Amino acid sequence: MVKTKPGMGDDYLKALAKIFKSTNDEAKRQGIITDYKILVGDAATQQDYDILLMIEYPNMAALDGLREKTDPIGAKMVGTEDQQRQLAVKRLEIREIMGDKTMREITLK
């Protein structure tokens, strides 16, 4: 759940196109994730988010050891930990992370 700063929505989406998309495409190719989505909408209040980043995993067990699986992808696509940290700091200028949430899809019978 992300709240972009005023006038920075397009800049943040451009950053997502470079980093979020490429790393998740690779994670999907490797079978680490099932799918990912970016949902964009107007914030309902001043405290609300306007971008929702969703990542779907095959099951809850896929979260075990996730960093060990995804860190090499980040290194390959983005660069060293220091380079990744620098990009994260730059993104602080254009967005605020409102939180994250783990949820499960259910099928009603």
Secondary structure as the mmCIF struct_conf table of DSSP 4:
data_model
#
loop_
_struct_conf.conf_type_id
_struct_conf.id
_struct_conf.beg_label_comp_id
_struct_conf.beg_label_asym_id
_struct_conf.beg_label_seq_id
_struct_conf.end_label_comp_id
_struct_conf.end_label_asym_id
_struct_conf.end_label_seq_id
STRN STRN1 VAL A 2 THR A 4
HELX_LH_PP_P HELX_LH_PP_P1 LYS A 5 LYS A 5
TURN_TY1_P TURN_TY1_P1 PRO A 6 GLY A 7
HELX_RH_AL_P HELX_RH_AL_P1 GLY A 9 LYS A 18
TURN_TY1_P TURN_TY1_P2 ILE A 19 ILE A 19
HELX_RH_AL_P HELX_RH_AL_P2 PHE A 20 ARG A 29
TURN_TY1_P TURN_TY1_P3 GLN A 30 GLY A 31
BEND BEND1 ILE A 32 ILE A 32
BEND BEND2 THR A 34 THR A 34
STRN STRN2 ASP A 35 VAL A 40
BEND BEND3 ALA A 44 THR A 45
TURN_TY1_P TURN_TY1_P4 GLN A 46 GLN A 47
BEND BEND4 ASP A 48 ASP A 48
BEND BEND5 ASP A 50 ASP A 50
STRN STRN3 ILE A 51 GLU A 56
BEND BEND6 PRO A 58 ASN A 59
HELX_RH_3T_P HELX_RH_3T_P1 MET A 60 LEU A 63
TURN_TY1_P TURN_TY1_P5 ASP A 64 GLY A 65
HELX_RH_AL_P HELX_RH_AL_P3 LEU A 66 MET A 77
TURN_TY1_P TURN_TY1_P6 VAL A 78 VAL A 78
BEND BEND7 THR A 80 THR A 80
HELX_RH_AL_P HELX_RH_AL_P4 GLU A 81 ARG A 91
TURN_TY1_P TURN_TY1_P7 LEU A 92 ILE A 94
STRN STRN4 ARG A 95 ILE A 97
#
